Amino acid sequence: MTGEVNLTPVFVRLKLSLLRNGLRQSGGRRAAYIVSAVVVVSFGALQLLGLIALHGNTHALPVVALLVAVLALGWAVMPLFFPSGDETLDPTRLVMLPLRPRPLVRALLAASLVGIGPLFTLLMLAGSVIAVAHGGAAYAVGVLAVVLGLLVCVALARAVAAANIRLLTSRKGRDLAVLSGLVIAVGAQLVNFGAQHLGSAGLSQLDPVAEVLKWVPPASAIGAVDSVSNGSYGVAALQLALSVAALILLLAVWSRHLTRLMTSPDGSTLQAAEPAARERTTGSLARLLPSGRTGTVMERSLRYIWRDPKTKAAWVTSLAIGLIVPVINALQGTGSIYFACFAAGMLGIQMYNQFGQDTSAFWMVATTISSA
């Protein structure tokens, strides 16, 4: 009987093959990948230099603890908005293969370490360790902290993706991906506001946050480096143990979802029993609208706000910006009562593009009416 095949090198080669074949598909995709790689690596290198320059600063720990926490948050939400960015995120493609969950988890975890994202995370974690480490023991613990931090981030992304993969590959998942730009815009505004506040109040405002985040994995691994630098070896051991426990928990959750995905059928493919034909009743929305063709068109437009991804994204973006602009200006001390009308103005501008939202459907309706 032959021994069990080691899946890890197989999946690493598979990930490299997927990247290589994806770049061969078109010149535009190759150019986009190269540009994104150069931008990410350049930004990561600059951040690394900035973190190295932070070495010895009294506020180094608060900065790096917040940085690592935001980094982990990014790993958690990216699979929700960009599920197609990594083809190995979808384990349902491996359902027909005789694979066991535990070797599969190890192989997919190793394959997840290949890419631009893990490289950027590695640069950030290495810079964070250098910023807070003092002494040989701290740097030795820092090597373990970098490995733990990277594995926790990757396992977190994989666990989130495995738990939601069937949602993400459905229509609702694609609707969620449409809103990714809105989340990025909101996050950029929050980062901008936070940077302005820290610029005026100083980095000491982050000290209370660091006291909490240094016990939250994976930032606790970086906190362990700072604890070793201060001679608190017991505290450092506890912080490392928290990161190890978080990694084990995430791997267990990931393995559980993998087992369920590999052994249970997709509920979206199971046809529910068709209920008996029922007479269509008028909904509460239709009763509030005028009768006739006008009410029908109004009901259709209102229903499309929720059902059409493009229309939904436009409405959510308008409402979110209409909320963000007044709040941000009020927090900055430049608020005005007129900003309360910002959302209404955004929606009003959007209504000018109503026919643009309908695209060819508008002309189909117009032709039908004119020929009736």
C-alpha positions as CSV (number, residue, x, y, z in Angstrom):
1,M,0.0,0.0,0.0
2,T,1.4,3.4,-1.0
3,G,1.8,6.1,1.6
4,E,-0.3,9.2,1.7
5,V,0.6,11.8,-0.9
6,N,1.8,15.1,0.4
7,L,-0.7,17.6,-1.0
8,T,1.2,20.8,0.0
9,P,3.7,21.0,-2.9
10,V,0.9,20.0,-5.3
11,F,-1.3,22.9,-4.2
12,V,1.6,25.3,-4.2
13,R,2.4,24.4,-7.8
14,L,-1.3,24.6,-8.6
15,K,-1.4,28.2,-7.2
16,L,1.6,29.1,-9.2
17,S,0.1,27.5,-12.4
18,L,-3.1,29.5,-11.9
19,L,-1.2,32.7,-11.5
20,R,0.9,32.0,-14.6
21,N,-2.0,30.9,-16.8
22,G,-4.1,33.9,-15.6
23,L,-1.3,36.2,-16.8
24,R,-1.2,34.5,-20.1
25,Q,-4.8,35.0,-20.9
26,S,-4.5,38.7,-22.0
27,G,-2.0,41.5,-22.1
28,G,-4.3,43.7,-20.1
29,R,-4.6,41.3,-17.2
30,R,-0.8,40.9,-17.2
31,A,-0.3,44.6,-17.2
32,A,-2.8,45.1,-14.4
33,Y,-1.1,42.4,-12.3
34,I,2.4,43.8,-12.9
35,V,1.2,47.4,-12.1
36,S,-0.6,46.2,-8.9
37,A,2.4,44.2,-7.8
38,V,4.8,47.1,-8.3
39,V,2.4,49.5,-6.4
40,V,1.8,47.1,-3.5
41,V,5.5,46.2,-3.1
42,S,6.6,49.8,-3.4
43,F,4.0,50.9,-0.8
44,G,5.0,48.0,1.4
45,A,8.7,48.9,1.2
46,L,7.9,52.5,2.1
47,Q,5.8,51.4,5.0
48,L,8.6,49.1,6.1
49,L,11.1,52.0,6.0
50,G,8.6,54.1,8.0
51,L,8.2,51.4,10.6
52,I,12.0,51.0,10.9
53,A,12.3,54.8,11.4
54,L,9.7,54.4,14.2
55,H,12.2,52.2,16.2
56,G,12.8,53.6,19.6
57,N,9.7,55.9,19.6
58,T,7.6,55.8,22.7
59,H,4.4,55.4,20.6
60,A,5.7,52.6,18.4
61,L,3.6,49.9,20.1
62,P,0.3,51.8,19.7
63,V,1.0,52.5,16.0
64,V,2.0,48.9,15.1
65,A,-0.8,47.3,17.2
66,L,-3.4,49.4,15.3
67,L,-1.6,48.7,12.0
68,V,-1.7,44.9,12.5
69,A,-5.3,44.9,13.7
70,V,-6.4,46.9,10.6
71,L,-4.3,44.5,8.5
72,A,-6.2,41.5,10.0
73,L,-9.5,43.2,9.4
74,G,-8.6,43.7,5.7
75,W,-7.8,40.0,5.4
76,A,-11.2,39.2,7.0
77,V,-13.3,41.3,4.6
78,M,-11.4,40.9,1.3
79,P,-12.8,37.5,0.6
80,L,-16.3,38.9,1.0
81,F,-15.8,41.6,-1.7
82,F,-13.3,39.9,-4.0
83,P,-14.1,36.1,-3.9
84,S,-12.9,35.6,-7.5
85,G,-9.5,37.2,-6.8
86,D,-8.1,33.7,-5.7
87,E,-9.5,30.7,-7.5
88,T,-8.3,28.4,-4.7
89,L,-10.7,30.2,-2.3
90,D,-13.5,28.0,-3.6
91,P,-13.1,24.5,-2.2
92,T,-16.3,23.3,-3.9
93,R,-14.2,22.8,-7.0
94,L,-12.4,20.0,-5.2
95,V,-15.5,18.1,-4.2
96,M,-15.0,15.3,-6.7
97,L,-11.5,14.6,-5.4
98,P,-10.8,12.1,-2.6
99,L,-9.3,14.6,-0.2
100,R,-9.4,14.6,3.6
101,P,-10.0,17.9,5.4
102,R,-6.8,18.0,7.5
103,P,-4.3,17.5,4.6
104,L,-6.4,19.8,2.5
105,V,-6.2,22.6,5.1
106,R,-2.4,22.3,5.3
107,A,-2.1,22.4,1.5
108,L,-4.5,25.3,1.0
109,L,-2.8,27.2,3.9
110,A,0.6,26.8,2.2
111,A,-0.9,27.8,-1.2
112,S,-2.4,30.9,0.4
113,L,1.1,32.2,1.3
114,V,1.8,32.6,-2.4
115,G,0.8,36.0,-3.8
116,I,1.1,39.8,-3.4
117,G,-1.1,40.0,-0.3
118,P,1.0,37.7,1.8
119,L,4.2,39.5,0.7
120,F,2.7,42.9,1.7
121,T,1.6,41.4,5.1
122,L,5.1,40.0,5.6
123,L,6.6,43.4,5.1
124,M,4.2,45.0,7.5
125,L,4.7,42.4,10.2
126,A,8.5,42.5,9.8
127,G,8.5,46.3,10.1
128,S,6.2,46.2,13.1
129,V,8.6,43.8,14.9
130,I,11.6,46.0,14.1
131,A,9.7,49.0,15.4
132,V,9.2,47.6,18.9
133,A,12.0,45.1,19.3
134,H,15.0,45.8,21.6
135,G,17.6,43.1,22.2
136,G,18.4,39.7,20.8
137,A,15.6,37.9,22.6
138,A,13.0,40.3,21.3
139,Y,14.2,39.7,17.7
140,A,14.1,36.0,18.2
141,V,10.5,36.2,19.5
142,G,9.8,38.6,16.6
143,V,10.6,35.9,14.0
144,L,7.9,33.7,15.7
145,A,5.6,36.7,15.9
146,V,5.9,37.4,12.1
147,V,5.1,33.7,11.3
148,L,2.2,33.6,13.7
149,G,0.8,36.9,12.5
150,L,0.9,35.9,8.8
151,L,-0.6,32.5,9.5
152,V,-3.4,34.0,11.6
153,C,-4.3,36.5,8.8
154,V,-4.3,33.9,6.1
155,A,-6.3,31.4,8.2
156,L,-8.8,34.1,9.0
157,A,-9.3,34.9,5.4
158,R,-9.7,31.2,4.5
159,A,-12.1,30.6,7.3
160,V,-14.3,33.5,6.3
161,A,-14.2,32.5,2.7
162,A,-15.1,28.8,3.5
163,A,-18.0,29.9,5.7
164,N,-19.5,32.1,3.0
165,I,-18.3,30.6,-0.3
166,R,-21.8,29.5,-1.4
167,L,-23.2,33.0,-0.6
168,L,-20.3,34.7,-2.4
169,T,-20.8,32.6,-5.6
170,S,-24.5,33.4,-5.7
171,R,-26.3,36.5,-7.0
172,K,-26.4,38.0,-3.5
173,G,-22.6,37.5,-3.2
174,R,-22.1,39.4,-6.5
175,D,-24.3,42.1,-5.2
176,L,-22.1,42.3,-2.1
177,A,-19.0,42.6,-4.3
178,V,-20.6,45.6,-6.0
179,L,-20.6,47.5,-2.7
180,S,-16.8,46.9,-2.2
181,G,-16.0,50.3,-3.6
182,L,-18.4,52.0,-1.1
183,V,-16.7,50.2,1.8
184,I,-13.3,51.3,0.5
185,A,-14.4,54.9,0.2
186,V,-15.9,54.9,3.7
187,G,-12.7,53.4,5.1
188,A,-10.6,56.0,3.3
189,Q,-12.7,58.8,4.8
190,L,-12.3,57.2,8.3
191,V,-8.6,56.8,7.9
192,N,-8.3,60.4,6.7
193,F,-10.3,61.7,9.6
194,G,-8.2,59.6,12.1
195,A,-5.0,60.8,10.6
196,Q,-6.1,64.5,10.9
197,H,-7.2,63.9,14.5
198,L,-3.8,62.3,15.4
199,G,-1.9,65.0,13.6
200,S,-3.5,67.6,15.9
201,A,-3.8,65.6,19.1
202,G,-0.7,63.4,18.9
203,L,0.0,59.7,18.9
204,S,-0.7,59.5,22.6
205,Q,-4.4,59.2,21.7
206,L,-3.6,55.6,20.5
207,D,-2.3,54.4,23.9
208,P,-5.7,53.2,25.3
209,V,-6.4,51.4,22.0
210,A,-3.0,49.7,22.1
211,E,-3.7,48.5,25.7
212,V,-6.6,46.5,24.2
213,L,-5.2,45.5,20.8
214,K,-2.0,44.1,22.2
215,W,-4.1,41.2,23.7
216,V,-6.1,40.6,20.4
217,P,-4.5,38.2,17.9
218,P,-2.6,38.7,15.7
219,A,-1.6,42.0,17.2
220,S,-0.9,40.1,20.5
221,A,2.1,38.4,18.7
222,I,3.6,41.9,18.1
223,G,2.7,42.8,21.7
224,A,4.8,39.8,22.8
225,V,7.8,41.3,21.1
226,D,7.3,44.5,23.1
227,S,6.8,42.6,26.3
228,V,10.1,40.7,25.8
229,S,11.8,44.0,25.1
230,N,10.6,45.2,28.5
231,G,11.6,42.0,30.3
232,S,8.0,40.8,30.8
233,Y,8.6,37.2,29.6
234,G,5.5,35.8,31.3
235,V,3.2,38.4,29.6
236,A,5.0,37.7,26.3
237,A,4.3,34.0,26.6
238,L,0.6,34.6,27.3
239,Q,0.4,36.9,24.3
240,L,2.0,34.3,22.0
241,A,-0.3,31.7,23.5
242,L,-3.3,33.8,22.5
243,S,-2.1,34.0,18.9
244,V,-1.4,30.3,18.8
245,A,-4.9,29.6,20.2
246,A,-6.5,31.9,17.7
247,L,-4.6,30.1,14.8
248,I,-5.7,26.7,16.1
249,L,-9.3,27.9,16.4
250,L,-9.4,29.4,12.9
251,L,-7.9,26.2,11.4
252,A,-10.6,24.2,13.3
253,V,-13.4,26.4,12.0
254,W,-11.9,26.3,8.5
255,S,-11.6,22.5,8.6
256,R,-15.2,22.2,9.8
257,H,-16.6,24.3,7.0
258,L,-14.4,22.4,4.5
259,T,-15.9,19.1,5.7
260,R,-19.4,20.4,5.3
261,L,-18.7,21.8,1.9
262,M,-17.1,18.6,0.7
263,T,-19.8,16.3,2.0
264,S,-23.1,18.1,1.8
265,P,-24.9,19.1,-1.3
266,D,-25.3,22.7,-2.4
267,G,-28.7,23.9,-1.2
268,S,-29.0,26.3,-4.1
269,T,-29.2,23.3,-6.5
270,L,-31.9,21.5,-4.7
271,Q,-35.3,22.3,-6.2
272,A,-37.9,23.0,-3.6
273,A,-41.3,21.5,-4.2
274,E,-43.4,23.8,-6.2
275,P,-46.4,25.1,-4.2
276,A,-49.8,25.0,-5.6
277,A,-50.7,27.8,-8.0
278,R,-51.9,30.7,-6.0
279,E,-53.7,33.8,-7.2
280,R,-51.4,36.7,-7.1
281,T,-52.5,39.3,-4.6
282,T,-51.7,42.9,-4.7
283,G,-48.9,43.8,-2.4
284,S,-48.9,46.6,0.2
285,L,-46.5,48.6,-2.1
286,A,-48.9,48.5,-5.0
287,R,-51.8,49.7,-2.9
288,L,-49.9,52.9,-2.1
289,L,-49.3,53.7,-5.7
290,P,-51.6,55.1,-8.4
291,S,-53.4,52.6,-10.5
292,G,-52.7,51.9,-14.1
293,R,-49.5,52.2,-16.1
294,T,-48.1,55.0,-13.9
295,G,-48.3,52.9,-10.8
296,T,-46.8,49.9,-12.5
297,V,-43.8,51.8,-13.7
298,M,-43.3,53.3,-10.2
299,E,-43.5,49.9,-8.6
300,R,-41.0,48.5,-11.0
301,S,-38.6,51.3,-10.3
302,L,-38.9,50.9,-6.5
303,R,-38.4,47.1,-6.8
304,Y,-35.3,47.5,-8.9
305,I,-33.7,49.5,-6.1
306,W,-33.4,46.2,-4.1
307,R,-33.3,43.6,-6.9
308,D,-30.9,45.2,-9.5
309,P,-27.3,45.2,-8.4
310,K,-26.4,48.4,-10.3
311,T,-29.4,50.3,-9.0
312,K,-28.8,49.0,-5.5
313,A,-25.2,50.1,-5.5
314,A,-26.1,53.6,-6.8
315,W,-28.7,54.1,-4.1
316,V,-26.6,52.7,-1.3
317,T,-23.7,54.9,-2.4
318,S,-25.8,58.0,-2.5
319,L,-27.3,57.3,0.9
320,A,-23.9,56.5,2.5
321,I,-22.2,59.5,1.1
322,G,-25.2,61.6,2.1
323,L,-24.6,60.4,5.7
324,I,-20.8,60.5,5.7
325,V,-20.4,64.1,4.4
326,P,-22.6,65.7,7.1
327,V,-21.0,63.6,9.9
328,I,-17.4,64.2,8.8
329,N,-18.0,67.9,8.4
330,A,-19.7,68.1,11.8
331,L,-16.8,66.2,13.5
332,Q,-14.3,68.6,11.8
333,G,-16.2,71.6,13.0
334,T,-17.3,72.8,9.5
335,G,-20.9,71.4,9.6
336,S,-23.9,73.2,8.2
337,I,-27.6,72.7,8.3
338,Y,-27.5,72.6,4.5
339,F,-25.5,69.3,4.6
340,A,-28.7,67.6,5.7
341,C,-29.9,67.9,2.1
342,F,-26.8,66.2,0.7
343,A,-28.4,62.8,0.4
344,A,-31.5,64.2,-1.3
345,G,-29.3,66.0,-3.7
346,M,-27.3,62.9,-4.5
347,L,-30.5,60.9,-5.2
348,G,-31.9,63.8,-7.3
349,I,-28.8,63.8,-9.5
350,Q,-29.1,60.0,-9.8
351,M,-32.7,60.3,-11.1
352,Y,-31.4,62.2,-14.1
353,N,-29.7,59.0,-15.1
354,Q,-32.9,56.8,-14.7
355,F,-32.9,55.9,-18.4
356,G,-29.2,55.2,-18.2
357,Q,-29.9,52.7,-15.4
358,D,-32.5,51.0,-17.5
359,T,-30.2,50.9,-20.6
360,S,-31.8,48.8,-23.4
361,A,-34.9,48.0,-21.2
362,F,-36.1,51.6,-21.6
363,W,-36.0,51.4,-25.4
364,M,-37.8,48.1,-25.3
365,V,-40.6,49.5,-23.1
366,A,-40.8,52.7,-25.3
367,T,-41.1,50.6,-28.5
368,T,-43.7,48.4,-26.9
369,I,-45.8,51.3,-25.9
370,S,-45.5,53.1,-29.2
371,S,-46.4,50.0,-31.2
372,A,-49.4,49.1,-29.0
